[in-house]
Amino acid sequence: QEYTLQLLEENSVSFNSFSEFRRHIIRRINDWINNDFEHLLYLLYRIDVHEDKVRKLMKAHQGENAAEIIADLIIDRQRQKIETRKLFKTQKPADISDDELW
């Protein structure tokens, strides 16, 4: 949920809970599945959700809501990105002035 809040803050979107956020994503994905599948594929590519992972999960969970599966993959991928950024975020050394940074 911490990751979701950060995602929302970065995009100036607000929801009252993680489940409300997830439902919103699921509704959007359902809309794209039904009306603009190419756009959904483009978004998955941009977010870096691998097509083979989507296919594997869809096959393993046949009969389940595809939008829920895809939403969870997107949320998980975004969480991974946030964690990676935290790992590689550097802090300015105390003994170096702003003029010396590049």
C-alpha positions in Angstrom: 0.0 0.0 0.0 2.9 2.3 0.6 3.9 1.9 -3.0 0.4 2.7 -4.2 0.4 5.9 -2.2 3.7 7.0 -3.7 2.4 6.2 -7.2 -0.8 8.2 -6.5 1.1 11.2 -5.1 3.5 11.3 -8.1 0.5 11.4 -10.4 -1.8 13.7 -8.4 -4.5 11.1 -8.2 -6.3 10.3 -4.9 -8.2 7.3 -3.7 -9.4 6.5 -0.2 -7.9 3.0 -0.1 -5.7 0.6 -2.0 -8.7 -1.5 -2.9 -10.4 1.6 -4.5 -7.2 2.2 -6.4 -7.1 -1.4 -7.6 -10.7 -1.4 -8.6 -10.1 1.8 -10.7 -7.2 0.1 -12.5 -9.2 -3.0 -13.1 -12.1 -0.9 -14.7 -9.6 0.9 -16.9 -8.0 -2.3 -18.0 -11.4 -3.9 -18.8 -12.3 -0.9 -20.9 -9.0 -1.2 -22.8 -9.5 -5.0 -23.3 -12.9 -4.3 -24.8 -12.3 -1.1 -26.7 -8.6 -0.4 -27.3 -6.6 -3.6 -26.9 -3.6 -2.0 -28.8 -3.4 0.7 -26.2 -3.4 -1.8 -23.4 -0.5 -3.6 -25.1 1.3 -0.3 -25.5 0.9 0.5 -21.8 2.1 -2.9 -20.7 5.2 -2.4 -22.9 5.8 1.1 -21.5 5.3 -0.1 -17.9 7.6 -3.1 -18.6 5.2 -5.9 -17.9 6.4 -8.7 -20.1 3.9 -10.3 -22.5 5.1 -13.8 -21.7 4.4 -13.3 -18.0 0.9 -12.1 -18.9 0.3 -15.1 -21.1 1.6 -17.5 -18.5 -0.7 -16.1 -15.8 -3.7 -15.9 -18.1 -3.2 -19.6 -19.0 -2.7 -20.6 -15.4 -5.9 -18.7 -14.3 -8.3 -19.4 -17.2 -11.8 -18.3 -16.4 -10.7 -15.6 -14.0 -11.0 -11.9 -14.6 -8.2 -11.0 -17.0 -8.2 -7.3 -15.9 -7.6 -8.3 -12.3 -4.6 -10.4 -13.2 -3.2 -7.7 -15.4 -3.8 -5.0 -12.8 -1.9 -7.0 -10.2 1.0 -7.4 -12.6 1.1 -3.7 -13.2 0.9 -2.9 -9.5 3.6 -5.4 -8.8 5.9 -4.0 -11.5 5.4 -0.5 -10.3 6.3 -1.6 -6.8 9.5 -3.2 -8.1 10.5 0.0 -9.8 10.0 2.0 -6.6 12.1 -0.4 -4.7 14.8 -0.3 -7.3 14.8 3.5 -7.2 15.1 3.4 -3.4 18.2 1.1 -3.7 20.0 3.4 -6.1 19.0 6.7 -4.7 22.1 8.6 -3.6 22.3 11.2 -1.0 24.5 14.3 -1.4 27.6 13.9 0.7 27.8 16.4 3.5 31.3 17.6 2.7 30.5 18.5 -1.0 29.0 21.9 -1.9 26.2 22.2 -4.5 28.7 24.0 -6.8 30.9 20.8 -7.0 28.0 18.5 -7.9 27.4 17.6 -11.5 
